[in-house]
Every structure is written in structure tokens, then in C-alpha cells.
Amino acid sequence: MNTMTQHGHLYAVSLGPGDPGLVTLRAKGVLEEADTIWYPATRRTDGGITSVALEILQDIGLDEQKFRCMELPMSRQRDGASRVYDRTWSFLLDQLLQGQRVAVVTVGDAGMYSTLTPLIEHASDVGMAYSIVAGVPAFLAAGAAAGVPLVCHSDRLTVLAMAESTVEIERALDEGGTVVVMKLSTLRHELGAWLETTSAEILYAEKVGMEGEFMTSEKEVLRNRTIPYFSLLICSRNGSQR
């Protein structure tokens, strides 16, 4: 936060994992008061765009005239993405300097591996006022939907994202507790072989709260399954994943 109160205010708003019912009252209130609402989208191979965030916004009954699309690349090559974020920030800053309340939204939680982090950093760098509105992360929603307590008592919880190798998962499991692997698709080519050898119990979830939601604790089911971007794995050796 800063003291540039004569200018506008940037709100990084979390929408939760996909179910419109998991958008918090705080998030909806901020979005209703915002002058503009920017949502992330990616371009499909057919030239169209896709945006889970837009679908959530439409479902919760907001004024669509306030919607603005920011096309962001979902790539691990950050050079090109950095240029896109810089360009997007210039649009946001123009509105903020006019005193507007600008909301940018993200699926999941804006403080956890979020597409909004570079924009928050830009706001901080120039001393622009901003707030982060918390939301429900997908792994918490997945555990709740499956009726699985993720941790209890003094259990450790480790969260990994875009892991380079299943070796990272085993190392985290060696430290005890429950391990959550977000953005599991980076391991899609070695996941099947690892599941055949690991002693950990697992809960796999994809598209939590969205159309096409799928969850299973059966390793065999995942052997030949295509792992999408919106996927995660919860695993433990302590017998808590049932």
C-alpha cells in the first residue's frame, strides 16, 4: 500500500478455483464498485480466446460493460510474457492516474502463484495504492470436495508449483506431511511412471469447481490420462489421503 490517494486504486481480486459460489462477498463487493474489471485470457490455436475468469465474472452477475480483456501468454518463457505485462500495466496505469478503481482478477488466490503478481509488483514499484483480495485456492477446494482433511495437528504442508521433476515431490514427501503439487501438467510425461513406484497415497483433481471437474485417488486411472493445465495432486505417506 502507499499514500498516492489522489490517484486511483488497483485491486487484485481472487475469484477462487472456478465455482462462482466460491467467490467471496468481499471480492464481489469490490468488483461491483470497480470502474473497470480486467480479466486474463489466452489465445487458442484456432485464434479465439478462452478465459475461465470471464466465465466466473459472467456467472456472478456483474456489469459486463466494465469488463476488459488482458491477453496473457501461459508460457514458462518469461521474456515474451514480461513484455505483455509491461504493456498491460501501461493501460492500467493510465486508468489509475485518472483516479479510477481498477480491478484485475485471477482464478484461485491472487497471492499464490498468480498471473497478477507482475502487475502488483508494477503498482508497488511506482507507489500506486493497491489491495489484494484473498480467495479460495484450488487445492483447498479439492480437499473439501473429496472430504479429505489435508493436514491435522502438527502436520507439515508443502506446496509445489510447476515442479521440474517428480524427484521434487519425493524429496518433499521425505520431509513428512502432505504435499500439494499445483500446475501438475509440467510433469505429465513422467507422472504415470512415478505413480507406479511411489508409496504415497494421492488425490488427483482437475478443473476444480469448473465444468468437467474430475477427482480420483486411484493411481491406475491416471496411467493414460491427459493432464490439463488446471490440475493438481495432493499426496502423503501418512495415510490421510483416502
Short mmCIF file of the C-alpha atoms (twelve columns), coordinates in Angstrom:
data_MODEL
# 
_entry.id   MODEL 
# 
loop_
_atom_site.group_PDB 
_atom_site.id 
_atom_site.type_symbol 
_atom_site.label_atom_id 
_atom_site.label_alt_id 
_atom_site.label_comp_id 
_atom_site.label_asym_id 
_atom_site.label_seq_id 
_atom_site.Cartn_x 
_atom_site.Cartn_y 
_atom_site.Cartn_z 
_atom_site.pdbx_PDB_model_num 
ATOM 1   C CA . MET A 1   0.000   0.000   0.000   1 
ATOM 2   C CA . ASN A 2   1.118   3.596   -0.480  1 
ATOM 3   C CA . THR A 3   -0.082  7.169   0.003   1 
ATOM 4   C CA . MET A 4   -0.932  8.200   -3.579  1 
ATOM 5   C CA . THR A 5   -4.564  8.634   -2.581  1 
ATOM 6   C CA . GLN A 6   -5.170  11.359  -5.157  1 
ATOM 7   C CA . HIS A 7   -4.861  8.677   -7.813  1 
ATOM 8   C CA . GLY A 8   -6.885  5.519   -8.279  1 
ATOM 9   C CA . HIS A 9   -6.645  2.180   -6.569  1 
ATOM 10  C CA . LEU A 10  -5.674  -1.202  -8.004  1 
ATOM 11  C CA . TYR A 11  -7.474  -4.269  -6.672  1 
ATOM 12  C CA . ALA A 12  -6.055  -7.741  -7.311  1 
ATOM 13  C CA . VAL A 13  -9.204  -9.804  -6.868  1 
ATOM 14  C CA . SER A 14  -9.244  -13.571 -6.323  1 
ATOM 15  C CA . LEU A 15  -12.138 -15.493 -7.896  1 
ATOM 16  C CA . GLY A 16  -11.496 -18.890 -6.323  1 
ATOM 17  C CA . PRO A 17  -10.960 -22.116 -8.262  1 
ATOM 18  C CA . GLY A 18  -13.883 -21.905 -10.686 1 
ATOM 19  C CA . ASP A 19  -17.173 -22.351 -8.862  1 
ATOM 20  C CA . PRO A 20  -18.957 -18.949 -8.793  1 
ATOM 21  C CA . GLY A 21  -20.277 -19.902 -5.349  1 
ATOM 22  C CA . LEU A 22  -16.717 -19.708 -4.010  1 
ATOM 23  C CA . VAL A 23  -16.277 -16.040 -4.956  1 
ATOM 24  C CA . THR A 24  -16.160 -14.250 -1.603  1 
ATOM 25  C CA . LEU A 25  -18.557 -11.485 -0.606  1 
ATOM 26  C CA . ARG A 26  -15.556 -9.167  -0.321  1 
ATOM 27  C CA . ALA A 27  -14.454 -9.963  -3.873  1 
ATOM 28  C CA . LYS A 28  -17.904 -9.406  -5.338  1 
ATOM 29  C CA . GLY A 29  -18.297 -6.143  -3.455  1 
ATOM 30  C CA . VAL A 30  -15.003 -4.806  -4.793  1 
ATOM 31  C CA . LEU A 31  -15.921 -5.841  -8.337  1 
ATOM 32  C CA . GLU A 32  -19.308 -4.157  -8.105  1 
ATOM 33  C CA . GLU A 33  -17.658 -0.897  -7.029  1 
ATOM 34  C CA . ALA A 34  -14.827 -1.023  -9.582  1 
ATOM 35  C CA . ASP A 35  -14.822 1.270   -12.612 1 
ATOM 36  C CA . THR A 36  -13.197 -1.379  -14.801 1 
ATOM 37  C CA . ILE A 37  -12.613 -5.112  -14.388 1 
ATOM 38  C CA . TRP A 38  -9.696  -6.670  -16.255 1 
ATOM 39  C CA . TYR A 39  -9.690  -10.434 -16.740 1 
ATOM 40  C CA . PRO A 40  -6.882  -12.681 -18.078 1 
ATOM 41  C CA . ALA A 41  -7.409  -14.658 -21.270 1 
ATOM 42  C CA . THR A 42  -5.279  -16.864 -23.501 1 
ATOM 43  C CA . ARG A 43  -5.453  -17.350 -27.241 1 
ATOM 44  C CA . ARG A 44  -6.445  -20.748 -28.597 1 
ATOM 45  C CA . THR A 45  -4.877  -22.380 -31.620 1 
ATOM 46  C CA . ASP A 46  -7.991  -21.511 -33.651 1 
ATOM 47  C CA . GLY A 47  -7.425  -17.814 -32.985 1 
ATOM 48  C CA . GLY A 48  -10.180 -17.365 -30.410 1 
ATOM 49  C CA . ILE A 49  -9.624  -16.589 -26.750 1 
ATOM 50  C CA . THR A 50  -10.503 -18.575 -23.663 1 
ATOM 51  C CA . SER A 51  -10.926 -17.287 -20.123 1 
ATOM 52  C CA . VAL A 52  -12.143 -19.158 -17.064 1 
ATOM 53  C CA . ALA A 53  -12.093 -15.860 -15.183 1 
ATOM 54  C CA . LEU A 54  -14.536 -14.310 -17.656 1 
ATOM 55  C CA . GLU A 55  -16.925 -17.234 -17.232 1 
ATOM 56  C CA . ILE A 56  -16.903 -16.721 -13.460 1 
ATOM 57  C CA . LEU A 57  -17.470 -12.968 -13.818 1 
ATOM 58  C CA . GLN A 58  -20.430 -13.564 -16.096 1 
ATOM 59  C CA . ASP A 59  -21.920 -16.087 -13.671 1 
ATOM 60  C CA . ILE A 60  -21.937 -13.712 -10.683 1 
ATOM 61  C CA . GLY A 61  -23.998 -11.050 -12.433 1 
ATOM 62  C CA . LEU A 62  -21.654 -8.078  -12.867 1 
ATOM 63  C CA . ASP A 63  -21.992 -5.209  -15.337 1 
ATOM 64  C CA . GLU A 64  -20.233 -6.587  -18.418 1 
ATOM 65  C CA . GLN A 65  -19.677 -3.085  -19.807 1 
ATOM 66  C CA . LYS A 66  -16.885 -2.786  -17.242 1 
ATOM 67  C CA . PHE A 67  -15.075 -5.889  -18.498 1 
ATOM 68  C CA . ARG A 68  -11.692 -5.512  -20.191 1 
ATOM 69  C CA . CYS A 69  -9.642  -8.391  -21.610 1 
ATOM 70  C CA . MET A 70  -5.916  -8.718  -20.996 1 
ATOM 71  C CA . GLU A 71  -4.451  -11.427 -23.178 1 
ATOM 72  C CA . LEU A 72  -1.640  -13.144 -21.309 1 
ATOM 73  C CA . PRO A 73  0.616   -15.941 -22.553 1 
ATOM 74  C CA . MET A 74  0.613   -19.099 -20.436 1 
ATOM 75  C CA . SER A 75  4.250   -19.924 -21.040 1 
ATOM 76  C CA . ARG A 76  7.335   -20.690 -18.998 1 
ATOM 77  C CA . GLN A 77  9.322   -18.470 -21.388 1 
ATOM 78  C CA . ARG A 78  9.078   -15.270 -19.390 1 
ATOM 79  C CA . ASP A 79  10.759  -12.796 -21.790 1 
ATOM 80  C CA . GLY A 80  7.725   -12.504 -24.038 1 
ATOM 81  C CA . ALA A 81  5.372   -12.582 -21.067 1 
ATOM 82  C CA . SER A 82  7.257   -9.718  -19.430 1 
ATOM 83  C CA . ARG A 83  6.636   -7.503  -22.444 1 
ATOM 84  C CA . VAL A 84  2.931   -8.351  -22.366 1 
ATOM 85  C CA . TYR A 85  2.711   -7.495  -18.672 1 
ATOM 86  C CA . ASP A 86  4.523   -4.203  -19.255 1 
ATOM 87  C CA . ARG A 87  2.048   -3.273  -21.978 1 
ATOM 88  C CA . THR A 88  -0.933  -4.301  -19.848 1 
ATOM 89  C CA . TRP A 89  0.387   -2.272  -16.933 1 
ATOM 90  C CA . SER A 90  0.579   0.843   -19.115 1 
ATOM 91  C CA . PHE A 91  -3.172  0.545   -19.782 1 
ATOM 92  C CA . LEU A 92  -3.939  0.027   -16.101 1 
ATOM 93  C CA . LEU A 93  -1.707  2.900   -15.023 1 
ATOM 94  C CA . ASP A 94  -3.453  5.280   -17.406 1 
ATOM 95  C CA . GLN A 95  -6.773  4.487   -15.735 1 
ATOM 96  C CA . LEU A 96  -5.292  4.680   -12.245 1 
ATOM 97  C CA . LEU A 97  -3.832  8.121   -12.931 1 
ATOM 98  C CA . GLN A 98  -7.350  9.223   -13.838 1 
ATOM 99  C CA . GLY A 99  -8.461  8.270   -10.334 1 
ATOM 100 C CA . GLN A 100 -10.311 5.100   -11.302 1 
ATOM 101 C CA . ARG A 101 -10.870 1.999   -9.197  1 
ATOM 102 C CA . VAL A 102 -9.326  -0.733  -11.327 1 
ATOM 103 C CA . ALA A 103 -9.879  -4.418  -10.577 1 
ATOM 104 C CA . VAL A 104 -7.800  -7.189  -12.095 1 
ATOM 105 C CA . VAL A 105 -8.997  -10.718 -11.430 1 
ATOM 106 C CA . THR A 106 -7.442  -14.145 -11.278 1 
ATOM 107 C CA . VAL A 107 -8.638  -17.702 -10.817 1 
ATOM 108 C CA . GLY A 108 -7.596  -19.118 -7.449  1 
ATOM 109 C CA . ASP A 109 -5.885  -16.795 -4.984  1 
ATOM 110 C CA . ALA A 110 -4.076  -13.636 -6.093  1 
ATOM 111 C CA . GLY A 111 -1.274  -14.220 -3.608  1 
ATOM 112 C CA . MET A 112 -0.403  -17.761 -4.667  1 
ATOM 113 C CA . TYR A 113 1.398   -18.426 -7.979  1 
ATOM 114 C CA . SER A 114 -0.832  -15.794 -9.540  1 
ATOM 115 C CA . THR A 115 -0.836  -14.317 -13.035 1 
ATOM 116 C CA . LEU A 116 -1.381  -10.963 -11.322 1 
ATOM 117 C CA . THR A 117 1.917   -10.880 -9.413  1 
ATOM 118 C CA . PRO A 118 3.800   -8.818  -12.066 1 
ATOM 119 C CA . LEU A 119 1.014   -6.213  -12.073 1 
ATOM 120 C CA . ILE A 120 1.069   -5.986  -8.280  1 
ATOM 121 C CA . GLU A 121 4.837   -5.515  -8.462  1 
ATOM 122 C CA . HIS A 122 4.428   -2.722  -11.023 1 
ATOM 123 C CA . ALA A 123 1.973   -0.939  -8.715  1 
ATOM 124 C CA . SER A 124 4.343   -1.297  -5.784  1 
ATOM 125 C CA . ASP A 125 7.309   -0.021  -7.812  1 
ATOM 126 C CA . VAL A 126 5.589   3.260   -8.717  1 
ATOM 127 C CA . GLY A 127 3.945   3.741   -5.325  1 
ATOM 128 C CA . MET A 128 0.400   3.221   -6.566  1 
ATOM 129 C CA . ALA A 129 -2.184  2.198   -3.984  1 
ATOM 130 C CA . TYR A 130 -3.258  -1.431  -4.291  1 
ATOM 131 C CA . SER A 131 -5.055  -4.143  -2.349  1 
ATOM 132 C CA . ILE A 132 -5.097  -7.923  -2.670  1 
ATOM 133 C CA . VAL A 133 -8.484  -9.569  -2.128  1 
ATOM 134 C CA . ALA A 134 -7.996  -13.142 -0.922  1 
ATOM 135 C CA . GLY A 135 -9.702  -16.174 -2.413  1 
ATOM 136 C CA . VAL A 136 -10.005 -19.944 -2.132  1 
ATOM 137 C CA . PRO A 137 -7.055  -21.872 -3.640  1 
ATOM 138 C CA . ALA A 138 -7.939  -24.872 -5.783  1 
ATOM 139 C CA . PHE A 139 -6.187  -27.400 -3.542  1 
ATOM 140 C CA . LEU A 140 -8.302  -26.387 -0.545  1 
ATOM 141 C CA . ALA A 141 -11.466 -26.664 -2.633  1 
ATOM 142 C CA . ALA A 142 -10.333 -30.072 -3.903  1 
ATOM 143 C CA . GLY A 143 -9.696  -31.401 -0.415  1 
ATOM 144 C CA . ALA A 144 -13.080 -30.147 0.754   1 
ATOM 145 C CA . ALA A 145 -14.910 -31.628 -2.240  1 
ATOM 146 C CA . ALA A 146 -13.271 -35.001 -1.622  1 
ATOM 147 C CA . GLY A 147 -13.908 -34.861 2.119   1 
ATOM 148 C CA . VAL A 148 -10.183 -35.122 2.810   1 
ATOM 149 C CA . PRO A 149 -8.553  -33.134 5.645   1 
ATOM 150 C CA . LEU A 150 -5.245  -32.020 4.145   1 
ATOM 151 C CA . VAL A 151 -3.306  -31.617 7.393   1 
ATOM 152 C CA . CYS A 152 -4.002  -32.005 11.088  1 
ATOM 153 C CA . HIS A 153 -2.260  -31.393 14.409  1 
ATOM 154 C CA . SER A 154 1.387   -30.545 13.664  1 
ATOM 155 C CA . ASP A 155 1.486   -31.972 10.124  1 
ATOM 156 C CA . ARG A 156 3.621   -30.162 7.567   1 
ATOM 157 C CA . LEU A 157 2.022   -28.805 4.365   1 
ATOM 158 C CA . THR A 158 4.299   -28.279 1.369   1 
ATOM 159 C CA . VAL A 159 3.075   -26.612 -1.819  1 
ATOM 160 C CA . LEU A 160 4.977   -27.058 -5.083  1 
ATOM 161 C CA . ALA A 161 4.142   -25.480 -8.429  1 
ATOM 162 C CA . MET A 162 5.454   -26.261 -11.896 1 
ATOM 163 C CA . ALA A 163 7.853   -28.845 -10.479 1 
ATOM 164 C CA . GLU A 164 10.762  -29.760 -12.723 1 
ATOM 165 C CA . SER A 165 10.691  -33.446 -11.804 1 
ATOM 166 C CA . THR A 166 8.849   -35.977 -9.664  1 
ATOM 167 C CA . VAL A 167 12.092  -36.128 -7.676  1 
ATOM 168 C CA . GLU A 168 10.974  -32.834 -6.131  1 
ATOM 169 C CA . ILE A 169 7.778   -34.485 -4.937  1 
ATOM 170 C CA . GLU A 170 9.660   -37.393 -3.349  1 
ATOM 171 C CA . ARG A 171 12.030  -35.001 -1.594  1 
ATOM 172 C CA . ALA A 172 9.097   -33.073 -0.174  1 
ATOM 173 C CA . LEU A 173 7.415   -36.312 0.919   1 
ATOM 174 C CA . ASP A 174 10.634  -37.342 2.669   1 
ATOM 175 C CA . GLU A 175 10.199  -34.296 4.921   1 
ATOM 176 C CA . GLY A 176 6.808   -35.593 6.064   1 
ATOM 177 C CA . GLY A 177 3.275   -34.266 5.972   1 
ATOM 178 C CA . THR A 178 1.157   -33.542 2.925   1 
ATOM 179 C CA . VAL A 179 2.492   -32.326 -0.414  1 
ATOM 180 C CA . VAL A 180 0.388   -30.340 -2.877  1 
ATOM 181 C CA . VAL A 181 1.598   -30.141 -6.475  1 
ATOM 182 C CA . MET A 182 -0.071  -27.344 -8.420  1 
ATOM 183 C CA . LYS A 183 0.143   -26.869 -12.201 1 
ATOM 184 C CA . LEU A 184 0.765   -30.580 -12.475 1 
ATOM 185 C CA . SER A 185 0.787   -30.557 -16.277 1 
ATOM 186 C CA . THR A 186 4.521   -29.775 -16.257 1 
ATOM 187 C CA . LEU A 187 5.035   -33.378 -15.091 1 
ATOM 188 C CA . ARG A 188 2.547   -35.049 -17.428 1 
ATOM 189 C CA . HIS A 189 5.198   -37.097 -19.234 1 
ATOM 190 C CA . GLU A 190 6.667   -38.719 -16.119 1 
ATOM 191 C CA . LEU A 191 3.676   -38.776 -13.797 1 
ATOM 192 C CA . GLY A 192 2.474   -42.248 -14.807 1 
ATOM 193 C CA . ALA A 193 5.813   -43.927 -14.155 1 
ATOM 194 C CA . TRP A 194 6.159   -42.177 -10.799 1 
ATOM 195 C CA . LEU A 195 2.687   -43.235 -9.668  1 
ATOM 196 C CA . GLU A 196 3.609   -46.878 -10.307 1 
ATOM 197 C CA . THR A 197 6.550   -46.687 -7.903  1 
ATOM 198 C CA . THR A 198 5.656   -44.191 -5.186  1 
ATOM 199 C CA . SER A 199 4.341   -45.379 -1.831  1 
ATOM 200 C CA . ALA A 200 2.390   -42.157 -1.307  1 
ATOM 201 C CA . GLU A 201 -1.390  -42.073 -1.306  1 
ATOM 202 C CA . ILE A 202 -2.781  -39.479 -3.689  1 
ATOM 203 C CA . LEU A 203 -5.758  -37.346 -4.556  1 
ATOM 204 C CA . TYR A 204 -5.724  -36.060 -8.128  1 
ATOM 205 C CA . ALA A 205 -8.028  -33.200 -9.133  1 
ATOM 206 C CA . GLU A 206 -8.558  -31.262 -12.344 1 
ATOM 207 C CA . LYS A 207 -10.811 -28.324 -13.199 1 
ATOM 208 C CA . VAL A 208 -11.926 -27.991 -9.585  1 
ATOM 209 C CA . GLY A 209 -15.238 -26.155 -9.439  1 
ATOM 210 C CA . MET A 210 -15.476 -25.967 -13.228 1 
ATOM 211 C CA . GLU A 211 -17.347 -27.880 -15.887 1 
ATOM 212 C CA . GLY A 212 -15.516 -31.163 -16.355 1 
ATOM 213 C CA . GLU A 213 -14.319 -31.420 -12.752 1 
ATOM 214 C CA . PHE A 214 -12.639 -34.764 -12.113 1 
ATOM 215 C CA . MET A 215 -11.100 -36.257 -8.982  1 
ATOM 216 C CA . THR A 216 -9.689  -39.659 -8.160  1 
ATOM 217 C CA . SER A 217 -7.453  -41.385 -5.638  1 
ATOM 218 C CA . GLU A 218 -6.894  -44.381 -7.935  1 
ATOM 219 C CA . LYS A 219 -3.407  -44.287 -9.435  1 
ATOM 220 C CA . GLU A 220 -4.313  -46.732 -12.193 1 
ATOM 221 C CA . VAL A 221 -6.930  -44.323 -13.557 1 
ATOM 222 C CA . LEU A 222 -4.221  -41.733 -14.239 1 
ATOM 223 C CA . ARG A 223 -1.868  -44.004 -16.170 1 
ATOM 224 C CA . ASN A 224 -3.030  -42.856 -19.615 1 
ATOM 225 C CA . ARG A 225 -4.944  -39.717 -18.675 1 
ATOM 226 C CA . THR A 226 -4.098  -36.413 -20.347 1 
ATOM 227 C CA . ILE A 227 -3.162  -33.935 -17.611 1 
ATOM 228 C CA . PRO A 228 -4.566  -30.431 -18.292 1 
ATOM 229 C CA . TYR A 229 -3.267  -27.071 -17.070 1 
ATOM 230 C CA . PHE A 230 -5.894  -26.789 -14.320 1 
ATOM 231 C CA . SER A 231 -4.781  -29.879 -12.410 1 
ATOM 232 C CA . LEU A 232 -3.200  -30.651 -9.065  1 
ATOM 233 C CA . LEU A 233 -2.072  -33.550 -6.920  1 
ATOM 234 C CA . ILE A 234 -2.343  -33.950 -3.167  1 
ATOM 235 C CA . CYS A 235 -0.134  -36.706 -1.792  1 
ATOM 236 C CA . SER A 236 1.004   -38.062 1.538   1 
ATOM 237 C CA . ARG A 237 2.617   -41.092 3.117   1 
ATOM 238 C CA . ASN A 238 0.785   -40.696 6.407   1 
ATOM 239 C CA . GLY A 239 -2.458  -42.343 5.301   1 
ATOM 240 C CA . SER A 240 -4.536  -39.137 5.287   1 
ATOM 241 C CA . GLN A 241 -5.489  -39.261 1.584   1 
ATOM 242 C CA . ARG A 242 -8.430  -41.664 1.439   1 
# 
